[in-house]
Amino acid sequence: MSLDAITDQMKTRIGAGGNFKKSVKFDFGPDGLVRIDDKVAPPVVDNANEPTDCTVKVSMADFMDIAQGKQNAQMAFMMGKLKVEGDMSVAMQLGSILG
């Protein structure tokens, strides 16, 4: 899946007003990033490298495996495949976005 496809999917999941009410950035390294800011109305989902409450660093392949249920996020974190910077409580709420 491409960065544009992931960005579009996140826009659909956040919708016109989600319950997330935080900001998070998924940093895919050289593949780019997706920023979600649900602190504003309407929520913003884009590829801007702006400050957020939390940054999740993960490869795009591992992100896709987690989003599709092929890999457990906690296991990916413990194995070092997923790194969290900033507010860990935001990362714990990501299930509401990733499904």
Beta strands, then each sheet from edge to edge (+ up, - down):
strand 1: 23-27
strand 2: 33-37
strand 3: 44-46
strand 4: 54-58
strand 5: 82-86
sheet 1: 3+ 2- 1+ 4+ 5-
end
